[in-house]
Amino acid sequence: MNEEKFTRETVLSVRRWSDTLFSFTLTRPAHFRFSAGQFARIGIEVDGEKIFRAYSVVSSPFAEELEFFSIVVPDGAFTSRLQHLKAGDQLLLEKIPFGFLTLARYQKPLPQDLWLLATGTGLAPFLSMLQDFAPWQQYQQIILAYSVRMPEELAYAEEIKTIAQTFGEGGASFKFLPIVTRPVVPPSDTTLAQRLPTLIENGLLEQHAGLALNPATSHVMLCGNPQMVEDTRNALKARGLTMNRRGEGNIAVENYW
Ligand SMILES: Cc1cc2nc3c(=O)[nH]c(=O)nc-3n(C[C@H](O)[C@H](O)[C@H](O)COP(=O)(O)OP(=O)(O)OC[C@H]3O[C@@H](n4cnc5c(N)ncnc54)[C@H](O)[C@@H]3O)c2cc1C
């Protein structure tokens, strides 16, 4: 890639959630402006070659640093190296952010109920949106459902509560629904343990949210595993919701691979 297209940024901190999940923060250059929900292209240099990957920005559009949330794919060209990252290292950051998984894409129906449905690191763009004041003011209800396989993969669970208190005060009502699909202990009444499409089909997602999915009022964003995205999209379509195109419709999606 042309040297003019990226800058070199310094790693400020690294936080490890589990063997396969970590977050890191980078210096944010003044020119790097993004909308909540967009992604950056981050690069590493290996033997003189540059490898870039897409990464949704976790941090608030107002934050001084840029935060990202990463999987470790053991034999992945990028993350098998990135997992050894430490403060003081340098990463390449493409100057321009990308992506259309932003709330600005919704024009009709008007904002009322916002459903943010993620698997794994697909949580990242939603964390950024929740650290923006606009959605809390625009929507009446916000539901965040976050599905992982194992309990130790529920990264950011505590931070989500703090974010809702900080940014949501006086705004939309908020429900956080963590989902663990392979729980080691049998699920209790309050723990959701099935995949998102199943939870839509059997009505449990709406029951736990205390809110109905409704083509006239729901904006639904899906992010993460492409199989989840496809199956959930189909479950939503079966309920009468439509893909958002040219501003109109309920469902917006982003696949991570
Ligand atoms: C728009 C967009 C935004 C993205 N944002 C993020 C992000 O915020 N955080 C993040 O970790 N990744 C994100 N990704 C995926 C990321 O770009 C890379 O795929 C990931 O870093 C792995 O790179 P790799 O070279 O190690 O493996 P790759 O060769 O890129 O992927 C190998 C395989 O690993 C699996 N895989 C890839 N990414 C993930 C993942 N995130 N979770 C679980 N399994 C995965 C898939 O099976 C994939 O086929 C995003 C992708 C896109 C298209």
The ligand as a Tripos MOL2 file, in Angstrom:
@<TRIPOS>MOLECULE
LIG
   53    58     1     0     0
SMALL
NO_CHARGES

@<TRIPOS>ATOM
      1 C1        -15.8420   -4.8770    8.2570 C.3       1 LIG1
      2 C2        -15.0320   -5.8140    9.1220 C.ar      1 LIG1
      3 C3        -14.7810   -5.4700   10.4490 C.ar      1 LIG1
      4 C4        -14.0380   -6.3380   11.2670 C.ar      1 LIG1
      5 N1        -13.8330   -6.0100   12.5650 N.ar      1 LIG1
      6 C5        -13.1840   -6.8800   13.3860 C.ar      1 LIG1
      7 C6        -13.0170   -6.5880   14.7820 C.ar      1 LIG1
      8 O1        -13.4440   -5.5340   15.2890 O.2       1 LIG1
      9 N2        -12.3550   -7.4980   15.5470 N.ar      1 LIG1
     10 C7        -11.8860   -8.6720   15.0240 C.ar      1 LIG1
     11 O2        -11.3040   -9.4770   15.7680 O.2       1 LIG1
     12 N3        -12.0380   -8.9610   13.7250 N.ar      1 LIG1
     13 C8        -12.6500   -8.0970   12.8910 C.ar      1 LIG1
     14 N4        -12.7920   -8.3920   11.5690 N.ar      1 LIG1
     15 C9        -12.1080   -9.6010   11.0570 C.3       1 LIG1
     16 C10       -10.6380   -9.2190   10.7990 C.3       1 LIG1
     17 O3        -10.5690   -8.3480    9.6860 O.3       1 LIG1
     18 C11        -9.7490  -10.4550   10.5200 C.3       1 LIG1
     19 O4        -10.4410  -11.4260    9.8120 O.3       1 LIG1
     20 C12        -9.2750  -11.0570   11.8150 C.3       1 LIG1
     21 O5         -8.4140  -10.1210   12.4390 O.3       1 LIG1
     22 C13        -8.4690  -12.3320   11.6060 C.3       1 LIG1
     23 O6         -7.3730  -12.0730   10.7440 O.3       1 LIG1
     24 P1         -6.3370  -13.2370   10.4040 P.3       1 LIG1
     25 O7         -5.4730  -12.8290    9.2740 O.co2     1 LIG1
     26 O8         -5.6610  -13.6670   11.6780 O.co2     1 LIG1
     27 O9         -7.2590  -14.4280    9.9240 O.3       1 LIG1
     28 P2         -8.1320  -14.4230    8.5670 P.3       1 LIG1
     29 O10        -7.3640  -15.1730    7.5330 O.co2     1 LIG1
     30 O11        -8.5890  -13.0310    8.2340 O.co2     1 LIG1
     31 O12        -9.3840  -15.2560    9.0360 O.3       1 LIG1
     32 C14        -9.2830  -16.6740    9.1870 C.3       1 LIG1
     33 C15       -10.5700  -17.2330    9.7340 C.3       1 LIG1
     34 O13       -10.7020  -16.8290   11.0950 O.3       1 LIG1
     35 C16       -12.0590  -16.6770   11.4340 C.3       1 LIG1
     36 N5        -12.2440  -15.2850   11.9110 N.ar      1 LIG1
     37 C17       -11.7990  -14.1270   11.3290 C.ar      1 LIG1
     38 N6        -12.1590  -13.0470   12.0660 N.ar      1 LIG1
     39 C18       -12.8220  -13.5340   13.1310 C.ar      1 LIG1
     40 C19       -13.4230  -12.9090   14.2600 C.ar      1 LIG1
     41 N7        -13.4020  -11.5640   14.4180 N.pl3     1 LIG1
     42 N8        -14.0330  -13.7000   15.1730 N.ar      1 LIG1
     43 C20       -14.0460  -15.0520   15.0310 C.ar      1 LIG1
     44 N9        -13.4890  -15.6880   13.9850 N.ar      1 LIG1
     45 C21       -12.8900  -14.9500   13.0490 C.ar      1 LIG1
     46 C22       -12.8560  -16.9910   10.1720 C.3       1 LIG1
     47 O14       -13.2250  -18.3600   10.1900 O.3       1 LIG1
     48 C23       -11.8560  -16.7210    9.0850 C.3       1 LIG1
     49 O15       -12.1550  -17.4410    7.9140 O.3       1 LIG1
     50 C24       -13.5300   -7.5460   10.7300 C.ar      1 LIG1
     51 C25       -13.7790   -7.8710    9.3910 C.ar      1 LIG1
     52 C26       -14.5180   -7.0380    8.5960 C.ar      1 LIG1
     53 C27       -14.7670   -7.4110    7.1510 C.3       1 LIG1
@<TRIPOS>BOND
     1     1     2 1
     2     2     3 ar
     3     2    52 ar
     4     3     4 ar
     5     4     5 ar
     6     4    50 ar
     7     5     6 ar
     8     6     7 ar
     9     6    13 1
    10     7     8 2
    11     7     9 ar
    12     9    10 ar
    13    10    11 2
    14    10    12 ar
    15    12    13 ar
    16    13    14 ar
    17    14    15 1
    18    14    50 ar
    19    15    16 1
    20    16    17 1
    21    16    18 1
    22    18    19 1
    23    18    20 1
    24    20    21 1
    25    20    22 1
    26    22    23 1
    27    23    24 1
    28    24    25 2
    29    24    26 1
    30    24    27 1
    31    27    28 1
    32    28    29 2
    33    28    30 1
    34    28    31 1
    35    31    32 1
    36    32    33 1
    37    33    34 1
    38    33    48 1
    39    34    35 1
    40    35    36 1
    41    35    46 1
    42    36    37 ar
    43    36    45 ar
    44    37    38 ar
    45    38    39 ar
    46    39    40 ar
    47    39    45 ar
    48    40    41 1
    49    40    42 ar
    50    42    43 ar
    51    43    44 ar
    52    44    45 ar
    53    46    47 1
    54    46    48 1
    55    48    49 1
    56    50    51 ar
    57    51    52 ar
    58    52    53 1
@<TRIPOS>SUBSTRUCTURE
     1 LIG1         1 GROUP 0 **** ****
